[in-house]
Amino acid sequence: MTGRRPSRLTDPMADRVPWEAAPEDGRPDLRPGSAGPRPRIAVSWSRSRLSGVSPCPPGDLPFQEIDPEDRLLRAARPVLGRLAAAVAGTRMTIILADRRGRLLDRKAGDRSLNARLDRLSVAPGFLYAEDTVGTNGVGTAAEDRRPTWVLGGEHYAEWLRWLTCVGVPITNPITGRLEGILDATCRFEDTSPLMLPLVLEGVHDIERRLYEDASERDRALLEHFLTVARRTNRPVVAVNEQTIIANVPAARLLGPEDHALLWEQAAETLTGRGETRRQLRLARGLPVSARCRAAADADRRVGAVIELAPGRPGFPRGASPGERRPSLPSGLGLVGRSGAWRRVVEAVLRYARFGEPVLVVGEPGTGKLAVARALHQLGASPDAPFVICDAALAPVRGMRAWLGGLAAKLTADEGTVVVRHLEALDCRAMAGLRGLLEAERPRGRPWLLATATPGAGPCPGGWQAVRDRFPATIEVPPLRERLDDLQEIAVALMRRRRAGSTSRFSSEALQALMAHGWPGNLSELERLVAELVVRHPYGEIRLEGLPVPLRGSTPRPLSRLQALERSAILGALEEAGGNREKAAAALGLSRATLYRRLRQLGIQLERVAY
């Protein structure tokens, strides 16, 4: 995304069509040894197959009512009217779609063409994303972000192969973000090379109107951004509650998860002294120094401008930025770059060398057992057994029988024994376990590890009675304290669920996830990933693709303290079944204070399901 003023699109024939080579029926020759489809179309067909799109006519396409006050639709209406007049009397229709590929409006076209399009749901409200119907002028232009011809049989869906479409992306002139697609569609036999110039001119006019329609605040932010960006070659980003503007170096450097980090710093700057400096580690592991300054006019702040420079935060003495950061064995999903997670990695690498008993503590679902597996893989011989004794099963098997089984495993010659759910033991069983652990046994193997959740179980805190039997303790942080790692963890879980998955969260979706409290930690995230990877195995997962309860956030940046407060309020509301008076009482707040915090934290209750 790059900030720029509206300008006519360059290289309008970027998707130049070889008219003289186009087959008469519009169907490319796909037989072995043939030239096949054009390269861009072949790539689009491959994406369509990977997304599981069927070339056969679908049942019901996804449909959503159109908001008549949609910003893009409002800006485009006069332009659509002019284009409709220009093609009146021809067998061509003009289509406007949003960035997702949902059709917003359709203008002109003769009666027979429109009737047939209606039967195929090529009408406002229906979704024509590439991962829904395959290669088409709207969805493929949105994926490729450049002007796109789709001629007849180049459509992936058989039921669209009688059409020719040319789609051109509409870009926000302030942020450079994709806003939608303008498309001209006709029967294949009516294809004309004049369709592209017509659509390009329409896109130029819509972008100009979007710029004029942009708030005065966003235009002021753009001016502050340009002032800084013109005097440096470094990455520069400007942000406020609704807008992100980046120059080309920043666009190449940053990912959606990095945007969330910058939003957090911007929020701190705008509520503080007007300038902050931070040492950050980006998603790719690159360290940077971020200088953030408030962007202000005479009487108001319009956002913040962040200038990035290479940095050396967090490197050990003698290390260089080119060195890989310490990591745990692949395949366990133990990834991250936050300071909290780096401390866990350093502790695992340190304790794995010594072979002393290790206690791994943390909230449920934080990945304690996976950390124990990492200790085993790093500290034991490759073929050594990894044995789990789950204390949660002790009440079922009987405490004496369970302790006897553990004693037998601790006399083995090698391997690792993990006492899982240590907190599940009652006080008598804990005393028996202590006696067992105090017995003399050869140092080294089997290696003893244990996991525990503080404050849980029939004897809260009782596991402290055996804590001195473990010379080393690793505390695994909850996910809400590792929000910088969220995107990386989710991507790792997606790839573990589905090999070859390229899914990632958009910046808006990631901001919503970072605003969630994650009471179930990694286990809760893994359940979400299992659901999303089925529906979105490839490409970007946008805000509207998240479950409804996770959409109750706003793109306004929240500090971590605010994110925790938001999580507590949503939890109280859920327990109260949505009753705000009961939730306020449970939180120790007046109802008026709760309403005020709901507004300040951007919680939209009509979008949250209970």
C-alpha positions in Angstrom: 0.0 0.0 0.0 1.5 3.3 -1.0 0.1 6.8 -0.3 -0.5 8.7 -3.5 -2.8 11.3 -5.0 -5.3 10.2 -7.6 -3.8 9.7 -11.0 -4.6 7.9 -14.2 -3.6 4.3 -14.2 -0.4 3.6 -15.9 0.1 0.9 -18.6 -3.6 0.5 -19.3 -2.9 -2.4 -21.6 -1.0 -4.3 -18.9 -3.3 -7.3 -19.7 -3.1 -6.9 -23.5 -5.2 -9.5 -25.3 -4.0 -11.1 -28.5 -7.2 -10.5 -30.4 -6.1 -12.2 -33.6 -5.2 -15.3 -31.6 -8.5 -15.6 -29.7 -10.5 -18.6 -30.8 -13.9 -18.0 -32.3 -15.8 -19.6 -29.5 -13.7 -18.1 -26.8 -12.5 -21.5 -25.5 -8.7 -21.9 -25.1 -7.2 -25.1 -26.4 -6.3 -27.1 -23.3 -5.3 -30.3 -25.1 -1.8 -31.8 -24.4 0.8 -30.0 -26.6 -1.5 -27.0 -27.2 -0.4 -23.5 -26.3 -2.9 -23.5 -23.5 -4.4 -20.5 -21.7 -2.5 -17.3 -21.3 0.0 -17.5 -18.3 -2.1 -15.3 -16.0 -5.2 -17.3 -16.7 -3.3 -20.5 -16.1 -2.2 -19.3 -12.7 -5.8 -18.2 -11.9 -7.1 -21.6 -12.9 -4.6 -23.2 -10.6 -5.7 -21.0 -7.7 -9.3 -21.9 -8.5 -8.6 -25.7 -8.4 -6.6 -25.3 -5.1 -9.6 -23.5 -3.6 -11.9 -26.4 -4.5 -14.0 -24.4 -7.0 -16.2 -26.6 -9.2 -16.5 -25.7 -12.9 -20.1 -26.9 -12.9 -23.0 -24.6 -12.1 -23.2 -23.9 -8.4 -26.2 -24.3 -6.1 -26.7 -21.0 -4.3 -23.9 -18.4 -4.4 -23.2 -16.5 -1.2 -25.5 -13.5 -1.0 -25.6 -10.4 1.2 -27.9 -7.4 1.1 -26.2 -4.3 -0.2 -25.9 -1.3 2.0 -27.2 1.7 -0.1 -24.9 4.0 1.8 -21.8 1.9 1.1 -18.9 4.4 0.7 -17.7 2.9 -2.6 -21.2 2.6 -4.0 -22.0 6.2 -3.0 -18.8 7.5 -4.7 -19.4 5.5 -7.9 -23.1 6.2 -8.5 -22.6 9.3 -10.8 -19.8 7.5 -12.7 -22.0 4.4 -13.2 -24.8 6.5 -14.5 -22.4 8.2 -17.0 -21.0 4.8 -18.1 -24.5 3.4 -18.5 -25.5 6.2 -20.8 -22.3 5.6 -22.8 -23.1 1.9 -23.5 -26.9 2.4 -23.8 -28.1 0.5 -26.9 -25.1 -1.9 -26.8 -25.1 -5.5 -25.5 -22.8 -4.6 -22.6 -23.3 -4.2 -18.9 -21.2 -2.3 -16.3 -20.7 -4.0 -12.9 -19.3 -2.6 -9.6 -18.0 -4.9 -6.9 -16.4 -4.5 -3.5 -12.9 -5.6 -2.7 -14.1 -9.1 -1.8 -15.8 -9.6 -5.1 -19.4 -9.0 -3.9 -21.4 -7.3 -6.7 -22.7 -3.9 -5.6 -24.5 -2.6 -8.7 -25.1 -3.5 -12.4 -26.0 -0.9 -15.0 -27.1 -1.0 -18.7 -27.2 -4.1 -20.9 -30.0 -5.2 -23.2 -33.0 -7.1 -21.8 -32.0 -10.6 -23.0 -28.4 -10.2 -21.6 -29.7 -9.0 -18.2 -32.3 -11.7 -18.0 -29.7 -14.4 -18.5 -27.3 -12.7 -16.0 -30.1 -12.7 -13.5 -30.6 -16.4 -13.9 -26.9 -17.0 -13.2 -26.9 -14.7 -10.2 -24.6 -12.1 -11.8 -26.5 -9.5 -9.9 -26.0 -7.2 -6.9 -25.5 -9.0 -3.6 -23.9 -12.1 -5.0 -20.2 -13.0 -4.4 -18.0 -13.5 -7.4 -14.6 -13.9 -5.6 -12.1 -16.1 -7.4 -12.2 -18.7 -4.6 -16.0 -18.9 -5.0 -16.6 -19.1 -8.7 -13.1 -19.4 -10.1 -11.4 -17.2 -12.8 -13.6 -14.2 -13.7 -13.2 -10.5 -14.4 -14.2 -9.4 -10.9 -12.5 -12.0 -8.7 -9.3 -12.4 -10.7 -8.8 -8.6 -11.0 -9.2 -8.5 -7.2 -6.6 -11.3 -6.7 -4.1 -9.9 -9.2 -4.7 -6.2 -8.3 -4.3 -5.1 -12.0 -6.6 -4.8 -15.1 -7.7 -8.2 -16.2 -9.3 -9.6 -19.3 -11.2 -13.0 -19.1 -12.3 -14.1 -22.6 -15.0 -16.6 -23.0 -13.7 -20.1 -22.3 -11.0 -18.6 -20.1 -13.6 -18.5 -17.3 -13.0 -21.4 -14.9 -16.8 -21.9 -14.5 -18.4 -23.6 -17.5 -21.6 -21.6 -17.0 -19.7 -18.3 -17.5 -17.9 -19.2 -20.7 -20.3 -17.4 -23.0 -19.1 -14.1 -21.5 -16.2 -11.7 -21.9 -15.3 -9.6 -18.8 -12.7 -6.9 -18.2 -12.2 -5.9 -14.6 -10.0 -3.0 -13.3 -9.1 -2.6 -9.6 -10.3 0.6 -7.8 -7.6 1.8 -5.4 -8.0 4.1 -2.5 -6.1 7.2 -3.4 -5.1 7.9 0.2 -4.0 4.5 1.4 -3.4 2.6 -1.8 -5.7 -0.1 -0.5 -8.0 -2.1 -2.9 -11.5 -0.7 -2.6 -13.3 -2.6 -5.3 -13.5 -3.6 -9.0 -15.2 -1.9 -12.0 -16.1 -4.4 -14.7 -17.5 -4.4 -18.2 -19.2 -7.6 -19.3 -20.7 -8.7 -22.6 -21.3 -11.9 -24.7 -18.1 -13.3 -26.1 -19.1 -12.5 -29.7 -19.6 -8.8 -28.8 -16.0 -8.5 -27.3 -14.5 -5.1 -28.1 -11.0 -3.7 -27.4 -12.7 -0.5 -26.4 -14.0 -2.1 -23.2 -10.8 -1.6 -21.3 -10.3 2.2 -22.0 -14.0 2.7 -21.0 -13.5 0.9 -17.7 -10.1 2.6 -17.0 -11.7 6.1 -17.4 -14.5 5.1 -15.1 -12.0 3.9 -12.4 -10.1 7.1 -12.7 -13.3 9.1 -12.0 -14.3 6.9 -9.1 -10.8 7.2 -7.5 -11.0 11.0 -7.9 -14.4 11.1 -6.1 -13.0 8.8 -3.4 -10.2 11.3 -2.8 -12.7 14.2 -2.6 -14.9 12.2 -0.3 -12.1 11.3 2.0 -12.3 13.0 5.3 -10.4 16.2 5.8 -8.5 14.4 8.6 -7.3 11.6 6.2 -6.1 14.2 3.7 -4.3 16.0 6.4 -2.6 12.7 7.5 -1.5 12.2 3.9 0.1 15.6 3.8 2.1 14.8 7.0 3.1 11.4 5.6 4.4 13.0 2.4 6.3 15.6 4.3 8.3 12.9 6.1 8.4 10.4 3.2 9.9 13.0 0.7 13.0 13.6 2.8 14.0 10.0 3.5 14.5 6.7 1.7 13.6 4.8 4.9 10.3 3.0 5.4 7.6 5.4 6.6 4.0 4.6 7.7 1.2 7.0 8.7 -1.8 5.7 10.7 -4.9 6.8 12.4 -8.0 4.9 13.6 -9.2 4.2 10.0 -6.3 4.6 7.7 -2.8 3.2 7.0 -0.5 4.8 4.5 2.9 3.4 3.6 5.7 4.2 1.2 7.1 1.5 -1.1 10.0 0.5 1.3 7.5 0.1 4.2 5.0 -1.8 2.0 7.8 -4.3 1.1 9.0 -4.6 4.7 5.8 -4.9 6.7 3.1 -7.6 7.0 -0.3 -7.4 8.6 1.0 -8.5 12.0 3.5 -5.7 11.9 0.7 -3.2 11.2 -0.9 -4.3 14.5 2.4 -3.6 16.3 2.6 -0.1 14.8 -1.0 0.7 15.7 -0.2 -0.1 19.3 2.8 2.3 19.2 0.6 5.0 17.5 -2.0 4.7 20.2 0.6 5.2 22.9 2.0 8.2 21.0 -1.4 9.8 20.5 -2.3 9.5 24.2 1.1 10.6 25.5 3.7 13.2 24.9 3.5 13.3 21.1 6.6 11.2 20.3 7.8 7.7 21.2 10.7 5.5 20.2 10.6 1.7 20.3 12.8 -1.2 19.4 10.7 -3.7 17.5 11.2 -7.1 15.9 9.2 -7.6 12.7 7.4 -10.7 11.6 10.4 -11.7 9.5 12.6 -11.5 12.5 14.2 -8.2 11.4 15.0 -5.7 14.2 14.0 -2.1 13.6 14.0 1.2 15.6 10.6 2.9 15.3 10.3 6.6 15.8 6.6 7.7 16.1 5.5 11.3 16.1 2.0 12.7 16.4 0.7 14.3 13.2 -1.2 17.4 14.2 -2.8 20.4 12.6 -3.3 23.7 14.4 -6.2 22.5 16.5 -6.3 18.7 16.4 -4.2 15.5 15.9 -4.9 13.6 12.7 -2.8 10.5 13.4 0.8 9.5 13.7 3.8 9.1 11.4 6.2 6.3 12.1 9.7 6.2 10.6 11.6 2.9 10.7 15.3 2.3 10.7 17.5 -0.8 11.0 18.1 -1.7 14.7 19.7 -4.3 16.9 17.2 -4.9 19.7 17.4 -8.0 21.7 20.5 -9.6 20.2 23.0 -11.3 22.6 26.4 -9.8 22.9 28.5 -10.8 19.9 25.4 -11.8 17.8 24.7 -10.2 14.5 21.3 -9.3 12.9 21.9 -11.9 10.2 22.0 -14.7 12.6 18.8 -16.8 13.0 16.9 -16.3 16.3 16.8 -19.3 18.6 14.0 -21.7 17.8 12.5 -25.0 19.0 12.1 -28.2 17.0 9.9 -27.8 14.0 6.6 -29.7 13.8 5.5 -28.8 17.3 3.9 -25.4 16.4 6.2 -23.7 18.9 6.9 -20.4 17.1 7.0 -16.8 18.0 9.2 -13.7 18.2 7.9 -11.8 21.2 10.0 -11.1 24.3 7.8 -13.4 26.4 8.3 -16.3 24.0 12.0 -15.8 23.5 12.4 -16.2 27.3 10.7 -19.6 27.0 12.9 -20.7 24.1 16.0 -19.6 26.0 14.9 -21.6 29.1 14.2 -24.7 27.1 17.5 -24.6 25.3 19.3 -24.0 28.6 17.6 -26.7 30.7 17.6 -29.3 27.9 21.4 -29.5 28.3 21.5 -30.3 32.0 19.0 -33.2 32.4 17.6 -32.0 35.8 13.8 -32.4 36.5 11.9 -29.5 34.9 8.4 -28.1 35.9 6.4 -26.5 33.2 3.6 -24.2 34.5 1.0 -22.1 32.8 -2.7 -21.6 32.1 -4.7 -24.4 30.4 -4.1 -24.5 26.6 -0.8 -22.6 26.6 1.2 -25.5 25.1 2.9 -26.9 28.2 3.0 -30.4 26.9 4.5 -29.2 23.6 7.2 -27.4 25.5 7.9 -30.7 27.4 8.2 -32.5 24.0 10.7 -29.9 22.9 12.7 -30.5 26.0 12.7 -34.2 25.3 13.7 -33.8 21.7 16.6 -31.5 22.5 17.8 -33.4 25.7 17.1 -37.1 25.1 18.6 -39.5 22.6 16.6 -39.6 19.3 15.1 -43.0 19.9 14.4 -42.6 23.6 10.7 -43.1 24.7 8.5 -40.2 25.7 6.1 -41.4 28.4 3.1 -39.4 29.7 1.6 -40.1 33.1 -1.6 -38.1 33.2 -2.6 -37.2 36.8 -6.1 -36.3 35.6 -6.6 -40.1 35.3 -5.5 -40.8 38.9 -9.0 -40.5 40.4 -10.3 -43.0 37.8 -7.6 -45.6 38.2 -7.1 -45.0 41.9 -4.4 -42.9 43.5 -2.4 -45.9 44.7 -2.5 -47.7 41.3 -1.6 -44.5 39.5 1.4 -43.8 41.8 2.5 -47.4 41.4 2.5 -47.1 37.6 4.5 -43.8 37.8 7.1 -45.5 40.1 7.5 -48.3 37.6 8.1 -45.8 34.8 10.6 -43.9 36.9 12.8 -47.0 37.2 13.2 -47.4 33.5 16.6 -47.2 32.0 16.1 -44.2 29.7 13.7 -41.8 28.1 11.5 -39.0 29.5 8.6 -39.3 31.9 6.1 -36.4 32.0 3.7 -36.1 34.9 0.9 -34.2 33.2 -1.8 -32.1 35.0 0.0 -32.2 38.3 -2.7 -30.0 39.8 -5.3 -32.8 39.4 -3.9 -34.7 42.4 -5.5 -34.2 45.8 -3.4 -33.4 48.9 -2.9 -37.0 49.9 -1.8 -38.1 46.5 0.5 -35.1 46.3 2.2 -36.2 49.6 2.6 -39.7 48.1 4.1 -38.2 44.9 6.6 -36.2 47.0 7.7 -39.4 48.8 8.1 -41.1 45.5 10.2 -38.2 44.1 12.4 -38.1 47.2 13.5 -41.7 46.7 17.0 -42.0 45.4 17.4 -42.8 41.8 20.2 -42.5 39.3 20.7 -39.0 38.0 19.9 -38.5 34.4 17.5 -41.0 32.9 14.6 -41.4 32.8 14.3 -37.6 32.7 11.5 -36.3 34.8 9.2 -33.4 33.6 5.9 -32.2 34.9 3.2 -29.7 33.9 0.9 -27.8 36.2 -1.8 -25.1 36.1 -1.5 -22.8 39.1 -4.7 -22.4 41.2 -6.5 -25.3 39.6 -7.5 -28.8 40.9 -8.9 -30.3 44.1 -5.9 -28.9 46.2 -5.1 -25.5 44.8 -1.5 -24.7 45.4 -0.9 -28.3 46.6 1.6 -29.0 43.8 3.8 -26.4 45.5 4.6 -29.3 47.9 6.7 -31.0 45.2 8.0 -27.9 43.5 11.4 -28.2 45.3 11.8 -31.5 43.6 12.2 -29.6 40.3 15.3 -27.5 40.2 14.1 -25.7 37.0 10.8 -24.1 36.2 9.6 -22.8 32.9 6.6 -20.5 32.9 4.6 -20.6 29.6 2.9 -17.2 29.0 -0.8 -17.0 28.0 -1.6 -16.1 24.5 -2.9 -12.6 25.5 0.7 -11.8 26.6 2.0 -13.0 23.2 -0.1 -11.1 20.8 2.9 -10.2 18.7 3.2 -14.0 17.9 -0.5 -14.5 17.0 -0.1 -14.4 13.2 3.0 -16.6 13.2 1.3 -19.2 15.5 -1.9 -19.2 13.4 0.0 -19.7 10.1 2.0 -22.6 11.7 -1.2 -24.2 12.9 -2.8 -23.8 9.5 0.1 -25.5 7.7 0.1 -28.3 10.2 -3.6 -28.8 9.6 -3.3 -28.5 5.8 0.0 -28.9 4.0 0.6 -26.2 1.5 -1.8 -23.7 3.1 -1.0 -20.1 2.3 -3.7 -18.5 4.5 -2.9 -15.4 6.5 -5.0 -12.8 8.3 -5.6 -9.4 6.9 -4.6 -6.5 9.1 -8.2 -5.8 10.1 -8.8 -9.5 10.9 -5.6 -9.6 12.9 -6.5 -6.5 14.8 -9.8 -8.1 15.8 -8.0 -11.3 16.9 -5.5 -9.2 19.0 -8.4 -7.5 20.7 -9.8 -10.9 21.8 -8.9 -12.1 25.3 -8.1 -15.7 24.3 -9.2 -17.3 27.6 -8.6 -20.7 26.0 -5.1 -19.7 24.8 -3.5 -21.8 22.0 -6.2 -24.5 22.3 -8.9 -21.9 21.5 -6.8 -20.5 18.6 -6.3 -24.1 17.3 -10.0 -24.7 17.2 -10.5 -21.4 15.3 -7.8 -22.4 12.8 -9.4 -25.8 12.3 -12.6 -24.1 11.3 -11.0 -21.4 9.1 -8.6 -23.7 7.2 -11.5 -25.6 5.8 -13.2 -22.5 4.5 -10.1 -20.4 3.6 -7.2 -22.8 2.8 -5.5 -20.2 0.6 -5.1 -16.5 0.5 -6.0 -13.8 2.9 -8.6 -14.3 5.7 -10.5 -11.0 6.1 -12.5 -9.6 9.0 -15.8 -10.8 7.6 -14.4 -14.4 7.4 -14.0 -14.6 11.2 -16.7 -16.0 13.4 -19.2 -13.4 14.5 -18.2 -13.2 18.2 -14.7 -12.2 17.1 -15.9 -9.3 14.9 -17.0 -7.2 17.9 -13.9 -5.2 17.7 -12.9 -2.1 15.8 -9.9 -1.3 13.7 -9.0 1.4 16.3 -5.7 0.5 17.9 -5.9 -0.8 21.5 -3.1 -0.9 24.0 -2.6 -4.3 25.7 -4.2 -3.0 28.9 -7.2 -1.9 26.9 -7.3 -5.3 25.2 -7.4 -7.0 28.6 -10.1 -4.7 29.7 -12.1 -5.4 26.6 -11.7 -9.1 27.2 -13.0 -8.8 30.8 -16.0 -6.8 29.7 -16.9 -9.3 26.9 -16.5 -12.2 29.4 -18.8 -10.5 31.9 -21.4 -9.9 29.2 -21.2 -13.5 28.0 -21.7 -14.8 31.6 -24.6 -12.4 32.0 -26.2 -13.5 28.7 -25.8 -10.0 27.3 -27.5 -8.3 30.2 -25.5 -5.1 30.6 -26.9 -4.3 34.1 -25.7 -7.7 35.4 -22.4 -7.4 33.6 -21.8 -4.0 35.1 -22.6 -5.3 38.6 -20.2 -8.3 38.1 -17.4 -5.9 37.1 -18.1 -3.4 39.9 -19.1 -0.7 37.5 -22.1 1.5 37.2 -24.2 0.9 34.1 -23.3 4.4 32.8 -19.6 3.6 33.2 -20.0 0.3 31.4 -21.8 2.1 28.5 -19.0 4.6 28.3 -16.3 1.9 28.2 -18.2 0.0 25.6 -18.0 3.1 23.3 -14.4 3.9 24.2 -13.2 0.3 23.5 -15.2 0.1 20.3 -17.4 -2.9 21.4 -20.4 -3.2 19.1 -22.8 -5.5 20.9 -25.0 -5.9 17.9 -22.2 -7.8 16.2 -21.4 -10.1 19.2 -23.4 -13.3 19.7 -24.0 -14.8 23.1 
